[in-house]
Amino acid sequence: MSEQVEQWIAILSLTFPVAAFLWEFAIVGRKRLGYRVQMDTLAADAADKPYADVLGDMEHDGHQLKDPSFVLLRIENAGSTKIVSDDYLADPDDPYGIKVTFRDRRVAAVVLTDPSREELRDFFFRDEEYRADDGTDRTRTVAKPGFRRDNNEGQRTGTIRLPKVMLPRGDEYKVLVVLERWAADNGTGPFPEPVVQGADGTDRWYDPVLRFFRLQATRTESHVFASRPAWWVIWILIAAVLAQACFTLFVREDRRPPLDCVGGTLNLHGSTAFAPAVRAAAEDYLKRCEGAGVSIPLADDTFKGSTDGVTDLDQAGKNAEIQVGDGLADHIAFTDGLASDGHPRLVPKPVAFSVFTLVVNKDAGVENLRLAQIRDIFAGRVTNWSQVGGNDVPVHLVNRDPGSGTRSTLVTKVLDGREPPQFTVTDCAALKSGRYGRCEVTSTDTMLNTSASTPGAIGYSEAAGVAGHKAAGRLVKLKIDGREPTAEGVEDTNYPYWQTEFAYTYGEAPAGSVVAAFLNFLTQQSGRDILHEHGHGLCSEAQDAGECRPV
């Protein structure tokens, strides 16, 4: 699915800019007449400008302009090909192709200025013959301006019509129009903007100026870097690049396939504390290796504890009659710390170090205990929480079964090697609320549920698994001598309750096997991120990767 999304992003990121380019420059922009109103101002505001003399000339005519104004209009070929007479909408016999309407204003004079080439001036003068008045048959040819002015007092509009100028690509000309307010108009507000239109040869005028697809005359702007359509193309490309980068960094990077996906069935066993991280890594590996024929059974009873895990692994190797020097290719067992003696064919590989925590039911009323107090509790010398500054609630000691790596880590790291006393009841549900008691459970999940539901209970678990557990609201993670049960607490304050997580194989994992591929994924590829997310430190990041101790 992620590959399809990435492909569509790539396709769209190319399609939109190309389509926009073709539409802008090959279809719409092939024949495009652009215009820009470069100036529209009162004559009084332009008195110091060079073209103010035009107004002066008009005054010599004896006509006093009312509220005079100047409009400077630029007409340009904004397309990619030459504009010729037939491109205009007007009738072929009509010499005019563009109409400009000025509402609330009367046209007093029109002047052609700044043509991009002198040849353009020819379109603004037409030859007209008339008979000489000297009594002969001679005729004279006189050039007259090619503008047409129309003022409609009833509608209070003034118009000019511009000739059909042949404009090569990039050529332009400017028209300076002198206007005045209508005599009957006593208004003082600003004038409406000029309206530029094209004609169809009758007396009807439309917004389209050119025949090609009957496109509108396009208002153009001054561009420091690129035109507005070009900016749209640029922003589409930028958006596509950002989308591609974000997908690669935050989706594709997190979902990149492993370096090797090996088909076969992989059986995982061992630590219930380390199980959530391993299970999440296995599920991610299966997604990445979809279609590669990989199978990893992940039933609820897959992880039964460190001791049971190495026992199952050892038995699987013996059943498969693996010869010395060879390895079992489809089984891995994870343990909290090194396994006990008696498994000479098993080979450990340090993977990560886990942080564990003591969990206490909130009714106990404690959040921090000294190491000596904890040892007294697990030795049975403290039977009520009031003895260590808590509430007057009996202690209910919930232990893991002796095969648990979490329990063996507690004994080794916290209890100075002393095992807790044997349980007083075989079923934790039989603990009496008003009496001290001890019981044992077989999994981390049961440990947390029992500790949360039993007033005064104390248990232990892998630290990262507590926060997301459904029973977390009734539990407190104990500090030991003020030290937090976190990876930072281990490294910075020497928090004592932690252990190295080992991956055991039966013999060396065969090269090219699903066992070797998964361990490589877990320790060298994306599985590392999953271990981090579950609060585990990586052995590959420790100062001594072989010993895998926190810095």
Secondary structure, DSSP 8 states (H G I E B T S, - for coil): -HHHHHHHHHHHHHHHHHHHHIIIIIIGGGS-EEEEEEEEEEGGGGTTSTTHHHHHHHHHTT---SS-EEEEEEEEE-SSS-B-GGGBSS-TT-SEEEEEEEETEEEEEEEEE--SSGGGGGGGEEEEEEE-SSSSS-EEEEEEE--EEEEETTTTEEEEEEE---B-TT-EEEEEEEEEE-TT----S-----EEEEE-SSS-EESB-BSGGG-B-EE----SS--HHHHHHHHHHHHHHHHHHHIIIIIITTT---S----EE-EEEE-SSSHHHHHHHHHHHHHHTTTTTEE----TTS---HHHHHHHHHHHHHHTT--TT---SSEEEEEES---SS-TTEEEEEEEEEEEEEEEEGGG--SEE-HHHHHHHHHTS--BGGGGTS-S-B-EEEEE-TT-HHHHHHHHHTSTT------S-SSGGG--TTS-EEEEESSHHHHHHHHHHSTTEEEEEETHHHHTSTTGGGEEE-EETTB-SSHHHHHHH----EEEEEEEEESS--TTSHHHHHHHHHHHSTHHHHHHHTT-EEGGGSSSTTTT---
